[in-house]
Amino acid sequence: MKFKLAIAFVLILGYASCIDTEERVIINKDNSGTYQLTMDMGNMLKMVSQMGGNDKDASKTHEKKDSTIYFKNFVDTSTKLSAEEKDMLREGSLRIKADEDKNEMNLVISLPFKNISQLPKLRQTYMAALDKTGVMNQLDNKKQKNDNMDQPDAGDDMPKDMGAASKSLNPAADAFTFSAAPGKISNKFTNKELFETKVAQDSAVQMMQSLSAMMGDMNYKTVFVLPKPVKKYTGNNAEVSADKKTVTFKTTLSDLLNRPTAGEFELEY
């Protein structure tokens, strides 16, 4: 099945250039909000089809899914998470929405936060915390599936290690400093030496560059939904909604690796 092959390629071969990502931060009037990461794997499914992964038997039903895993039960029973990590993940979820016939597949991680000041650490550490829960491994247990998912078979095609699937999504992330406070958010390029070392020596980055040349660039989108109109903003390919409450910044892997400041943004509201 294409879903399983697509995720296998991501985990084993690191085909991150076939994945488009969107970070969306929704901020409420009381400075609470929700952080969401969406991984669009549609291009991956198309690639699998072209490589022979598509089921050519028209008599077989192609899969369609829209299911959600809730982290609460996994978090509450974990012995590896700190109290801070449990608080960060407890109300979160992972949704998979896929349609094999249309070559569509999205993974959406959603994590509420109580105050925007928590956002930088959440953004930096949530994947590592998720791996500690063993959520993906426990999905093989039918009882766990029934307790934590709205469809019993929804997790069969999930990656077993979310950290492994995400480490190469933005190879330059460690070279930036992200900050967030009420009324002001920024992402600054602050470690040129680390960035240059990664580009020159990291085999995963070099492979992503080669794959992008063959299969198309990886697109990054960062979206902020604000509680009031933005006052000023700067960033790559910036867009603002008519009501000035939604600000979007866009870049690509090639642009980011050739011009790291393309990953910078700043806004005040």
C-alpha positions as a Markdown table, in Angstrom:
| # | Residue | x | y | z |
|---|---|---|---|---|
| 1 | Met | 0.0 | 0.0 | 0.0 |
| 2 | Lys | 1.3 | 3.5 | -0.9 |
| 3 | Phe | 0.8 | 4.9 | 2.6 |
| 4 | Lys | 3.2 | 2.4 | 4.2 |
| 5 | Leu | 5.7 | 2.8 | 1.4 |
| 6 | Ala | 5.6 | 6.5 | 1.6 |
| 7 | Ile | 6.4 | 6.7 | 5.3 |
| 8 | Ala | 9.0 | 3.9 | 5.0 |
| 9 | Phe | 10.8 | 6.1 | 2.4 |
| 10 | Val | 10.7 | 9.1 | 4.8 |
| 11 | Leu | 12.1 | 7.1 | 7.7 |
| 12 | Ile | 14.7 | 5.0 | 5.9 |
| 13 | Leu | 15.8 | 7.2 | 3.0 |
| 14 | Gly | 15.1 | 10.6 | 4.4 |
| 15 | Tyr | 13.1 | 11.8 | 1.4 |
| 16 | Ala | 12.2 | 15.0 | 3.2 |
| 17 | Ser | 12.3 | 16.9 | -0.1 |
| 18 | Cys | 9.0 | 15.3 | -1.0 |
| 19 | Ile | 7.3 | 16.7 | 2.1 |
| 20 | Asp | 5.9 | 20.2 | 2.4 |
| 21 | Thr | 5.5 | 21.5 | 5.9 |
| 22 | Glu | 3.3 | 24.2 | 7.5 |
| 23 | Glu | 3.7 | 25.6 | 11.0 |
| 24 | Arg | 0.6 | 27.3 | 12.2 |
| 25 | Val | 0.4 | 29.2 | 15.5 |
| 26 | Ile | -3.0 | 30.3 | 16.7 |
| 27 | Ile | -2.9 | 32.9 | 19.5 |
| 28 | Asn | -5.9 | 33.8 | 21.6 |
| 29 | Lys | -6.7 | 37.1 | 23.3 |
| 30 | Asp | -5.5 | 35.7 | 26.7 |
| 31 | Asn | -2.1 | 34.7 | 25.1 |
| 32 | Ser | -3.0 | 31.0 | 25.1 |
| 33 | Gly | -3.1 | 29.2 | 21.8 |
| 34 | Thr | -2.4 | 26.2 | 19.7 |
| 35 | Tyr | 0.7 | 25.1 | 17.8 |
| 36 | Gln | 0.2 | 22.9 | 14.7 |
| 37 | Leu | 2.6 | 21.2 | 12.4 |
| 38 | Thr | 1.2 | 19.8 | 9.1 |
| 39 | Met | 3.3 | 17.5 | 7.0 |
| 40 | Asp | 1.9 | 17.2 | 3.4 |
| 41 | Met | 3.1 | 13.9 | 2.0 |
| 42 | Gly | 1.1 | 14.1 | -1.3 |
| 43 | Asn | 4.2 | 14.4 | -3.4 |
| 44 | Met | 5.6 | 11.3 | -1.7 |
| 45 | Leu | 2.6 | 9.3 | -2.6 |
| 46 | Lys | 2.9 | 10.4 | -6.2 |
| 47 | Met | 6.5 | 9.4 | -6.2 |
| 48 | Val | 5.7 | 5.9 | -4.8 |
| 49 | Ser | 3.1 | 5.5 | -7.6 |
| 50 | Gln | 5.7 | 6.3 | -10.2 |
| 51 | Met | 8.1 | 3.8 | -8.7 |
| 52 | Gly | 5.5 | 1.0 | -8.9 |
| 53 | Gly | 4.1 | 1.3 | -5.3 |
| 54 | Asn | 0.6 | 2.0 | -6.6 |
| 55 | Asp | -1.8 | -1.0 | -6.5 |
| 56 | Lys | -2.7 | -1.6 | -10.1 |
| 57 | Asp | -5.5 | -4.1 | -9.3 |
| 58 | Ala | -8.7 | -2.1 | -9.9 |
| 59 | Ser | -10.8 | -4.6 | -7.9 |
| 60 | Lys | -9.0 | -3.6 | -4.7 |
| 61 | Thr | -10.4 | -0.7 | -2.6 |
| 62 | His | -7.9 | 2.1 | -2.1 |
| 63 | Glu | -7.8 | 3.5 | 1.4 |
| 64 | Lys | -9.2 | 6.7 | 2.7 |
| 65 | Lys | -8.6 | 7.7 | 6.3 |
| 66 | Asp | -9.4 | 10.6 | 8.7 |
| 67 | Ser | -8.4 | 9.6 | 12.2 |
| 68 | Thr | -7.0 | 11.1 | 15.3 |
| 69 | Ile | -4.7 | 9.9 | 18.1 |
| 70 | Tyr | -5.1 | 11.7 | 21.4 |
| 71 | Phe | -1.9 | 11.9 | 23.5 |
| 72 | Lys | -3.6 | 12.1 | 27.0 |
| 73 | Asn | -3.7 | 8.4 | 27.9 |
| 74 | Phe | -0.1 | 7.8 | 26.7 |
| 75 | Val | 1.2 | 10.8 | 28.5 |
| 76 | Asp | -0.5 | 10.0 | 31.8 |
| 77 | Thr | 0.9 | 6.5 | 31.9 |
| 78 | Ser | 4.4 | 7.4 | 30.8 |
| 79 | Thr | 7.3 | 7.0 | 33.2 |
| 80 | Lys | 9.9 | 8.7 | 30.9 |
| 81 | Leu | 8.3 | 12.2 | 30.6 |
| 82 | Ser | 9.0 | 15.0 | 33.0 |
| 83 | Ala | 6.1 | 16.8 | 34.6 |
| 84 | Glu | 6.8 | 19.7 | 32.2 |
| 85 | Glu | 6.7 | 17.4 | 29.2 |
| 86 | Lys | 3.5 | 15.8 | 30.3 |
| 87 | Asp | 1.9 | 19.2 | 30.7 |
| 88 | Met | 3.1 | 20.2 | 27.2 |
| 89 | Leu | 1.7 | 17.0 | 25.5 |
| 90 | Arg | -1.4 | 16.1 | 27.5 |
| 91 | Glu | -4.1 | 17.9 | 25.5 |
| 92 | Gly | -2.3 | 17.3 | 22.1 |
| 93 | Ser | -3.2 | 15.1 | 19.2 |
| 94 | Leu | -2.0 | 13.6 | 15.9 |
| 95 | Arg | -4.4 | 13.5 | 13.0 |
| 96 | Ile | -3.9 | 11.5 | 9.8 |
| 97 | Lys | -6.0 | 12.4 | 6.8 |
| 98 | Ala | -5.4 | 10.5 | 3.6 |
| 99 | Asp | -7.0 | 9.6 | 0.3 |
| 100 | Glu | -5.0 | 7.1 | -1.7 |
| 101 | Asp | -7.0 | 7.6 | -5.0 |
| 102 | Lys | -6.1 | 11.3 | -4.9 |
| 103 | Asn | -2.5 | 10.9 | -3.7 |
| 104 | Glu | -3.3 | 13.0 | -0.6 |
| 105 | Met | -1.9 | 12.4 | 2.8 |
| 106 | Asn | -1.5 | 14.9 | 5.7 |
| 107 | Leu | -0.2 | 14.4 | 9.2 |
| 108 | Val | -1.2 | 17.1 | 11.6 |
| 109 | Ile | 0.3 | 17.5 | 15.1 |
| 110 | Ser | -1.7 | 19.9 | 17.4 |
| 111 | Leu | -0.5 | 21.1 | 20.8 |
| 112 | Pro | -2.3 | 23.7 | 22.9 |
| 113 | Phe | -0.2 | 26.0 | 25.0 |
| 114 | Lys | -1.3 | 28.1 | 28.1 |
| 115 | Asn | 0.9 | 31.1 | 27.4 |
| 116 | Ile | 2.8 | 32.3 | 24.3 |
| 117 | Ser | 6.0 | 32.4 | 26.4 |
| 118 | Gln | 5.9 | 28.6 | 26.4 |
| 119 | Leu | 6.0 | 28.5 | 22.6 |
| 120 | Pro | 9.7 | 28.6 | 22.0 |
| 121 | Lys | 10.5 | 25.6 | 24.2 |
| 122 | Leu | 7.4 | 23.7 | 23.0 |
| 123 | Arg | 8.5 | 24.2 | 19.4 |
| 124 | Gln | 12.0 | 23.0 | 20.2 |
| 125 | Thr | 11.3 | 20.0 | 22.3 |
| 126 | Tyr | 7.9 | 18.5 | 21.6 |
| 127 | Met | 9.1 | 15.9 | 19.0 |
| 128 | Ala | 11.7 | 14.5 | 21.4 |
| 129 | Ala | 9.0 | 14.4 | 24.1 |
| 130 | Leu | 6.6 | 12.5 | 21.8 |
| 131 | Asp | 9.2 | 9.9 | 21.1 |
| 132 | Lys | 9.5 | 9.2 | 24.9 |
| 133 | Thr | 5.8 | 8.3 | 25.1 |
| 134 | Gly | 6.2 | 5.4 | 22.7 |
| 135 | Val | 2.8 | 6.4 | 21.1 |
| 136 | Met | 3.6 | 4.8 | 17.8 |
| 137 | Asn | 4.9 | 1.5 | 19.2 |
| 138 | Gln | 1.8 | 1.1 | 21.4 |
| 139 | Leu | -0.5 | 1.5 | 18.4 |
| 140 | Asp | 0.0 | -2.2 | 17.7 |
| 141 | Asn | -1.9 | -3.1 | 20.8 |
| 142 | Lys | -5.6 | -3.3 | 20.0 |
| 143 | Lys | -6.7 | -2.1 | 23.4 |
| 144 | Gln | -4.5 | 0.9 | 23.2 |
| 145 | Lys | -6.0 | 1.7 | 19.7 |
| 146 | Asn | -9.5 | 1.5 | 21.0 |
| 147 | Asp | -8.8 | 3.7 | 24.0 |
| 148 | Asn | -6.9 | 6.4 | 22.2 |
| 149 | Met | -8.2 | 6.6 | 18.7 |
| 150 | Asp | -11.5 | 7.3 | 17.0 |
| 151 | Gln | -10.9 | 4.5 | 14.5 |
| 152 | Pro | -9.3 | 1.2 | 15.6 |
| 153 | Asp | -7.1 | 0.8 | 12.6 |
| 154 | Ala | -6.0 | 4.4 | 12.1 |
| 155 | Gly | -2.4 | 3.9 | 13.3 |
| 156 | Asp | -1.3 | 1.0 | 11.1 |
| 157 | Asp | 0.5 | 3.3 | 8.7 |
| 158 | Met | 2.0 | 5.7 | 11.2 |
| 159 | Pro | 5.7 | 6.2 | 11.6 |
| 160 | Lys | 7.1 | 4.6 | 14.7 |
| 161 | Asp | 9.4 | 7.4 | 15.5 |
| 162 | Met | 8.1 | 10.9 | 14.9 |
| 163 | Gly | 11.5 | 12.4 | 15.8 |
| 164 | Ala | 13.2 | 10.4 | 13.0 |
| 165 | Ala | 10.6 | 11.5 | 10.5 |
| 166 | Ser | 11.0 | 15.2 | 11.5 |
| 167 | Lys | 14.7 | 15.7 | 12.1 |
| 168 | Ser | 15.5 | 16.4 | 8.4 |
| 169 | Leu | 12.4 | 18.6 | 7.8 |
| 170 | Asn | 14.4 | 21.7 | 8.5 |
| 171 | Pro | 18.1 | 20.9 | 8.7 |
| 172 | Ala | 19.0 | 24.5 | 9.5 |
| 173 | Ala | 16.6 | 24.9 | 12.5 |
| 174 | Asp | 19.4 | 24.8 | 15.1 |
| 175 | Ala | 21.1 | 27.8 | 13.5 |
| 176 | Phe | 18.1 | 30.0 | 14.4 |
| 177 | Thr | 16.8 | 31.5 | 17.6 |
| 178 | Phe | 13.0 | 31.6 | 17.9 |
| 179 | Ser | 11.4 | 33.9 | 20.5 |
| 180 | Ala | 7.8 | 34.7 | 21.4 |
| 181 | Ala | 6.2 | 37.0 | 23.9 |
| 182 | Pro | 2.8 | 38.8 | 24.1 |
| 183 | Gly | 2.7 | 41.2 | 21.1 |
| 184 | Lys | 6.0 | 40.1 | 19.5 |
| 185 | Ile | 7.4 | 37.0 | 17.7 |
| 186 | Ser | 10.7 | 36.5 | 15.9 |
| 187 | Asn | 13.0 | 33.9 | 14.3 |
| 188 | Lys | 16.6 | 35.1 | 13.8 |
| 189 | Phe | 19.5 | 33.6 | 12.1 |
| 190 | Thr | 22.1 | 33.5 | 14.9 |
| 191 | Asn | 24.6 | 30.7 | 14.3 |
| 192 | Lys | 26.4 | 31.1 | 10.9 |
| 193 | Glu | 29.2 | 28.6 | 11.9 |
| 194 | Leu | 26.7 | 25.8 | 12.8 |
| 195 | Phe | 24.8 | 26.5 | 9.6 |
| 196 | Glu | 27.8 | 26.3 | 7.3 |
| 197 | Thr | 29.0 | 23.2 | 9.0 |
| 198 | Lys | 25.7 | 21.4 | 8.5 |
| 199 | Val | 25.5 | 22.4 | 4.8 |
| 200 | Ala | 29.1 | 21.4 | 4.2 |
| 201 | Gln | 29.3 | 18.2 | 6.2 |
| 202 | Asp | 25.8 | 16.8 | 7.0 |
| 203 | Ser | 25.1 | 13.9 | 4.7 |
| 204 | Ala | 21.3 | 14.3 | 5.2 |
| 205 | Val | 21.5 | 17.9 | 4.0 |
| 206 | Gln | 23.5 | 16.9 | 1.0 |
| 207 | Met | 21.1 | 14.1 | 0.1 |
| 208 | Met | 18.1 | 16.5 | 0.5 |
| 209 | Gln | 19.8 | 18.9 | -1.9 |
| 210 | Ser | 20.3 | 16.2 | -4.5 |
| 211 | Leu | 16.7 | 14.9 | -4.1 |
| 212 | Ser | 15.3 | 18.4 | -4.4 |
| 213 | Ala | 17.0 | 18.8 | -7.8 |
| 214 | Met | 15.4 | 15.6 | -9.0 |
| 215 | Met | 12.0 | 15.7 | -7.4 |
| 216 | Gly | 11.2 | 19.3 | -6.7 |
| 217 | Asp | 11.9 | 21.7 | -3.8 |
| 218 | Met | 10.6 | 21.4 | -0.3 |
| 219 | Asn | 8.2 | 24.2 | 0.7 |
| 220 | Tyr | 8.1 | 25.7 | 4.2 |
| 221 | Lys | 5.2 | 27.9 | 5.4 |
| 222 | Thr | 4.9 | 29.6 | 8.8 |
| 223 | Val | 1.5 | 31.0 | 9.7 |
| 224 | Phe | 0.5 | 33.2 | 12.6 |
| 225 | Val | -3.2 | 33.7 | 13.4 |
| 226 | Leu | -3.2 | 36.7 | 15.8 |
| 227 | Pro | -5.8 | 38.0 | 18.3 |
| 228 | Lys | -5.6 | 41.5 | 16.8 |
| 229 | Pro | -4.2 | 43.1 | 13.6 |
| 230 | Val | -0.5 | 43.0 | 13.0 |
| 231 | Lys | 1.3 | 46.3 | 13.5 |
| 232 | Lys | 4.4 | 45.5 | 11.5 |
| 233 | Tyr | 6.1 | 42.5 | 10.0 |
| 234 | Thr | 9.1 | 41.4 | 8.0 |
| 235 | Gly | 10.0 | 38.0 | 6.5 |
| 236 | Asn | 10.4 | 36.1 | 3.3 |
| 237 | Asn | 7.5 | 36.1 | 0.8 |
| 238 | Ala | 5.3 | 37.6 | 3.6 |
| 239 | Glu | 1.5 | 37.7 | 3.1 |
| 240 | Val | -1.1 | 39.3 | 5.3 |
| 241 | Ser | -4.9 | 38.7 | 5.4 |
| 242 | Ala | -7.4 | 41.4 | 4.7 |
| 243 | Asp | -8.2 | 41.8 | 8.4 |
| 244 | Lys | -4.4 | 41.8 | 9.2 |
| 245 | Lys | -4.8 | 39.1 | 11.7 |
| 246 | Thr | -3.2 | 36.3 | 9.7 |
| 247 | Val | 0.5 | 36.6 | 8.7 |
| 248 | Thr | 2.2 | 34.0 | 6.5 |
| 249 | Phe | 5.9 | 33.6 | 5.7 |
| 250 | Lys | 7.1 | 31.2 | 2.9 |
| 251 | Thr | 10.4 | 29.8 | 1.8 |
| 252 | Thr | 11.9 | 26.7 | 0.2 |
| 253 | Leu | 14.7 | 24.3 | 1.1 |
| 254 | Ser | 16.9 | 25.6 | -1.7 |
| 255 | Asp | 16.4 | 29.2 | -0.8 |
| 256 | Leu | 17.1 | 28.5 | 2.9 |
| 257 | Leu | 20.3 | 26.6 | 2.2 |
| 258 | Asn | 21.6 | 29.2 | -0.2 |
| 259 | Arg | 20.4 | 32.2 | 1.8 |
| 260 | Pro | 19.7 | 31.3 | 5.4 |
| 261 | Thr | 18.2 | 34.7 | 6.2 |
| 262 | Ala | 15.3 | 33.6 | 4.1 |
| 263 | Gly | 14.2 | 31.7 | 7.3 |
| 264 | Glu | 14.0 | 34.9 | 9.4 |
| 265 | Phe | 10.8 | 36.6 | 10.3 |
| 266 | Glu | 9.5 | 39.1 | 12.8 |
| 267 | Leu | 6.1 | 40.6 | 13.7 |
| 268 | Glu | 4.5 | 42.8 | 16.2 |
| 269 | Tyr | 0.8 | 43.0 | 17.0 |
